[in-house]
Amino acid sequence: MAEGQQIHSETKLPSMRGPGGGGAKRFAPGAKPKNARGTLRRIIKIYLRWGKTIFAAMLLTAAASGISVAIPYFVGKTFNTFHLETRTVDDGLLFGLLAAVAALYAANYVINTVSGVIMLKVSQKLVFTLRAEFFDKMQRLPLEFYDTRSHGDTMSRLTNDVDNISSTIAQATTQLISSLLTITGSLAVMISLNIPLTLVVLLCIPLVAALTKMIASHSRSCFMAQQRSLGELNGMIEENILGLKMVKAFGRQQKMVEEFAGINERLYDSSRKAQIWSGFMMPLMNVINNLIFTLTAIAGGVLSTGYGLAVGTVISFLSYSKQFAQPLNSVAGMFNTIQQALAGAERVFEIMDRQEEPEDVTDAVDLENPRGDVRFENVNFSYDPAAPVLRDVSFDVKAGETVALVGETGAGKTTVVNLLTRFYDADSGRILIDGHDIRDVKRDSLRRCFSVVLQETCLFGGTIMDNIRYSRVDATDEQVIAAAKTARAHSFIKRLPQGYQTRVSGSTDNLSQGQRQLLAIARAVLCDCPILILDEATSSVDTKTEKDIQRALLGLMKDHTSFLIAHRLSTIRDADRIMVIGNGRILESGSHDDLMAQKGVYYNMVVSQMRPVGPA
């Protein structure tokens, strides 16, 4: 039996929430952004996994920056080949310098191209790693996370937010390194040429710093709001697609359109503000650059005419004034995408930092050949501390016994199953299987004890054969077909155009709900685990099919510990024991005949189902 594949018709049980629980909570509009520096440090830490490759790219970037710094110097030297006094030109030196400048430009292009390709590869590796680690994290998060969060928002983080990191980081990394080296090299050369003109060029630093701080303080929160609204929009789209039949059935199309328009309006508003604030950067940077260029030209002219400064040096400084600000311009041009990437990274890391399911204890045991004895000892549990669901629940179920759980909706029937399978941990008390506290049993070993059939059937993309085999990947085709026959699914499968090779998925309706449920039952039959859990397993099939399935399952349940959750009394009346759950406790327990004789809660339930429906 394939390890980890034995929860077999569903990978999770239905969401159970306390009062006020309901649907997933969308993000509050006023949520504040997280620490950008911490996020950036975490991205860099991931990057360092490819330290050697990045180091090579940095060396190439350093070489390209050195070349960029040298070009204005040689351009200035070309002007000094003109002798104004004699009105002559040193042709040999001029053509040599021009050839050197051309070679420097060509080398700069080649080196930048190679460095860019290397960083793009590293960036894609980063995104690949982030996606893999994010998805792996999703498998280890408790069900509580999915019960209280929009699935569409989680999907948006895995796709949109990670893509934002991908589209920005590679370009930003090389650009920042190149900018730092270019600024440092340019400053060193300018100081060596002329200190007064250097001080004029340096006036751009406080101006750019003040501009960046002002724009960053306003645009960052806008970009974070934009990403939140995008996740909220994806969540609503997912809900609308999955529930489109209900939307149409209750005539809620216009309401959904209005709600979508509201979320879309918030996304538009936050995106507009983010783009406007970030859009201020480049025009204002150009103003600063032109101002510094003008001041450099004026100061250079004064020094050249009055103090004998060489014209070539002034030309070099005019180039350096542009080159000194160019790295700052480049970063400013990427400012909005950098902000988006950091906002997306924060949202990704928020999920990565979520608390996972508790790990197995160090001395956790494997359940070998489990029989299926189950015991609850004084178990208490609540989804919300203010609203306990189970209070001091205790019962014993012997191996091979069939137990039915009945009670009003929300009484805690499915909660018992959630705790037994350890999708949630009890607040207090103990749950034992074959005398072992389930908290002392390895999770994989524990979940190999259960075959589960739920009311909401989950099918995965693939063929019908694949979906039935999902619970036991090493099963042969003959074993899959035998399980389908036991579940009374074989006949309708054979009528399909491709039979067992018909492709299905969880998001399409090419099968009825009843047919999907039969496949889930076949999946559980194939698994053949010692404990069978049927949570409203026949709720979506017709009466004749239900009776056929019940007859098929009787043989299966004889050799298995079985928990039945059902509202149809015809499904549970033959159970060895029926437990009535209410107010968080076991109100009654016994066979159908015994409970009917007591004329208590169970008796009233049976009578109410048999009573014809009439005016209240």
VENKANOR-V675826 format. One record per pair of residues at least 6 apart in sequence whose ideal C-beta (glycine too) atoms are under 6 Angstrom apart, sorted by the first residue. I is the first residue (numbers start at 1). J is the second residue. D is the distance in Angstrom with one decimal. If there is no record, write none. Layout:
# VENKANOR-V675826
I_J_D, I_J_D
This chain:
# VENKANOR-V675826
1_472_5.5, 2_473_4.2, 2_474_6.0, 3_444_5.7, 4_444_5.3, 5_471_5.8, 6_447_5.7, 6_448_4.5, 6_527_5.5, 6_529_5.4, 7_447_5.3, 7_452_5.4, 8_451_5.5, 8_471_3.1, 8_523_4.9, 8_524_5.5, 8_527_4.5, 9_452_5.7, 9_453_4.9, 9_520_3.6, 9_523_4.8, 9_524_5.6, 10_454_4.8, 10_458_4.8, 12_143_5.5, 13_418_5.5, 13_423_5.7, 15_147_4.0, 16_414_5.9, 16_415_5.6, 17_383_5.5, 18_383_4.1, 18_384_3.0, 18_387_4.2, 19_387_5.0, 24_149_5.3, 24_150_4.0, 26_150_5.9, 26_232_4.8, 27_228_4.4, 27_232_5.9, 33_220_5.8, 33_221_5.8, 33_224_3.9, 34_346_4.5, 36_342_5.1, 39_342_5.4, 39_345_4.9, 39_346_5.1, 42_349_6.0, 43_345_5.9, 46_126_5.9, 50_122_5.1, 53_122_5.7, 57_115_5.0, 57_118_4.3, 57_119_5.2, 58_177_5.7, 60_111_5.2, 60_114_5.9, 60_115_4.0, 61_115_5.2, 61_174_5.6, 61_177_4.8, 61_178_5.0, 62_181_5.4, 63_111_5.5, 64_108_5.4, 64_111_4.4, 64_112_5.1, 65_178_5.2, 65_181_3.5, 65_182_4.6, 67_104_5.1, 67_107_5.8, 67_108_4.5, 68_182_5.4, 69_185_3.5, 69_186_5.4, 69_189_5.9, 71_104_5.2, 72_316_5.0, 72_319_3.5, 72_320_5.3, 73_189_5.9, 73_316_5.8, 74_97_5.6, 74_100_5.5, 74_101_5.2, 75_319_5.9, 76_312_4.1, 76_313_5.9, 76_315_4.9, 76_316_3.0, 77_97_5.5, 77_312_6.0, 78_97_4.6, 79_311_5.6, 79_312_3.9, 79_315_5.0, 80_310_5.8, 80_312_3.7, 81_89_5.8, 81_90_4.6, 81_93_5.0, 81_94_4.4, 82_89_5.5, 115_174_5.8, 119_170_4.4, 119_173_5.8, 119_174_4.9, 120_170_4.9, 123_166_5.9, 123_169_5.2, 123_170_3.3, 127_162_5.7, 127_166_4.1, 130_162_5.4, 131_162_5.7, 134_158_5.5, 137_352_5.6, 140_356_4.4, 140_357_6.0, 141_354_5.9, 142_357_4.9, 143_423_4.9, 150_235_3.4, 151_238_5.9, 152_234_4.0, 152_235_3.1, 152_238_3.7, 153_231_3.7, 153_235_4.8, 156_230_5.9, 156_231_4.1, 156_234_4.2, 157_347_5.1, 157_348_5.6, 157_351_6.0, 161_344_3.3, 161_347_4.9, 161_348_5.2, 164_340_4.8, 164_341_5.0, 164_344_3.8, 165_341_5.0, 165_344_5.7, 165_345_5.4, 168_337_4.6, 168_338_5.9, 168_341_3.8, 172_334_5.8, 172_338_5.6, 175_330_5.3, 179_327_3.0, 182_327_5.2, 183_327_5.7, 186_320_5.2, 186_323_5.6, 186_324_5.0, 190_198_4.3, 190_320_5.4, 191_198_5.3, 193_313_5.5, 197_299_5.8, 197_317_4.7, 200_295_5.2, 200_296_5.3, 200_299_5.0, 201_321_4.9, 201_324_5.5, 204_288_5.6, 204_292_4.7, 204_325_5.3, 207_288_4.9, 208_328_5.1, 211_284_5.5, 215_277_5.7, 215_280_5.8, 215_281_5.6, 218_277_4.8, 219_274_5.6, 219_277_3.8, 219_278_5.0, 219_339_5.7, 220_339_5.8, 222_270_5.4, 222_273_4.3, 222_274_3.7, 223_274_4.7, 223_339_4.2, 223_340_5.4, 223_343_4.6, 224_343_4.6, 225_270_3.9, 226_270_4.3, 226_271_4.9, 226_274_5.3, 227_343_4.7, 227_344_5.9, 227_347_5.9, 229_266_4.8, 229_267_3.9, 229_270_5.5, 232_263_5.5, 233_263_5.1, 233_267_5.8, 236_263_5.9, 240_256_5.7, 247_253_6.0, 247_256_5.7, 278_335_5.1, 278_336_3.5, 281_332_4.2, 281_335_5.0, 282_332_5.7, 282_333_5.8, 285_329_5.2, 285_332_4.7, 289_325_4.6, 292_321_5.3, 293_321_5.2, 296_317_5.6, 296_318_5.9, 296_321_4.4, 300_314_3.5, 300_317_5.8, 303_309_4.1, 304_311_5.9, 304_314_5.3, 360_442_5.0, 364_440_6.0, 364_442_4.6, 365_441_5.8, 366_442_5.8, 366_445_4.4, 367_441_5.8, 367_445_4.9, 370_434_5.4, 370_449_5.1, 370_530_5.0, 371_399_4.1, 371_434_5.5, 372_399_4.1, 372_530_4.0, 372_531_5.0, 372_561_3.4, 373_399_5.1, 373_434_5.1, 374_397_4.2, 374_433_5.8, 375_396_5.1, 375_432_4.4, 376_393_5.4, 376_394_5.5, 376_395_5.3, 376_431_5.6, 377_394_5.6, 377_429_5.5, 377_430_4.5, 378_392_5.2, 378_394_5.6, 378_429_4.1, 379_390_5.8, 379_393_4.7, 379_426_4.9, 379_429_3.7, 380_391_6.0, 380_427_4.9, 380_428_4.6, 380_429_5.7, 381_389_5.6, 381_390_4.6, 381_426_5.0, 381_427_5.2, 382_388_4.4, 382_389_5.4, 388_584_5.6, 389_412_4.8, 389_415_5.1, 389_584_5.9, 390_412_5.2, 390_584_5.1, 391_584_3.9, 391_585_5.6, 397_403_5.2, 397_561_6.0, 399_561_5.5, 401_576_4.9, 402_557_5.2, 402_562_4.3, 402_575_4.7, 402_576_4.8, 403_563_5.6, 403_577_5.0, 404_564_4.3, 404_572_3.6, 404_575_3.9, 404_578_4.6, 405_413_4.3, 405_565_5.0, 405_579_5.6, 406_580_5.5, 407_413_5.6, 407_580_5.8, 407_581_3.9, 407_582_5.3, 411_581_4.6, 411_582_5.3, 412_581_5.3, 413_565_4.8, 413_581_5.7, 417_533_5.5, 418_424_4.9, 419_426_5.4, 421_450_5.7, 422_438_5.4, 422_446_5.9, 430_437_5.3, 431_438_5.1, 438_446_5.7, 449_529_5.7, 449_530_5.7, 449_531_5.1, 450_529_5.5, 450_531_5.1, 450_533_5.9, 451_524_3.9, 451_527_4.3, 451_529_4.4, 451_532_5.1, 452_533_4.6, 453_520_5.0, 453_521_5.4, 453_524_4.8, 453_534_5.1, 453_537_4.1, 454_535_4.9, 455_535_5.9, 455_536_3.8, 455_539_5.2, 457_516_4.2, 457_517_5.1, 457_520_4.4, 458_506_5.7, 459_467_5.3, 459_504_5.1, 459_506_4.9, 461_505_4.4, 463_501_5.0, 463_503_5.6, 464_493_5.8, 464_500_5.2, 464_502_5.3, 465_480_5.8, 465_500_4.3, 467_519_5.8, 468_480_4.9, 468_522_4.9, 468_523_5.2, 468_526_5.9, 469_475_5.3, 469_480_5.4, 471_523_4.6, 471_526_5.4, 471_527_3.9, 472_526_5.2, 472_527_5.6, 475_526_5.7, 483_522_4.7, 483_525_4.2, 483_526_3.8, 484_490_4.5, 484_522_4.5, 486_525_4.8, 486_552_5.1, 487_518_5.4, 487_521_4.1, 487_522_3.8, 487_525_5.4, 488_548_4.6, 488_549_5.6, 488_552_6.0, 489_518_3.9, 489_519_5.8, 489_522_4.9, 492_515_5.7, 493_500_5.8, 496_502_4.4, 513_540_4.1, 514_540_4.7, 514_541_4.2, 517_540_4.9, 530_560_5.9, 531_561_4.7, 532_560_4.6, 532_562_4.5, 533_563_4.9, 534_564_5.1, 535_565_4.5, 536_566_5.8, 538_546_4.5, 538_549_5.6, 564_572_5.3, 564_575_6.0, 566_572_5.3, 569_606_5.7, 569_609_5.8, 573_592_4.5, 578_595_5.9, 579_586_5.4, 579_589_4.8, 580_587_4.6, 580_588_4.2, 580_601_5.1, 580_602_5.1, 587_601_5.2, 588_595_5.7, 588_600_5.4, 588_601_5.6, 588_602_5.4, 595_602_4.0, 596_603_5.4
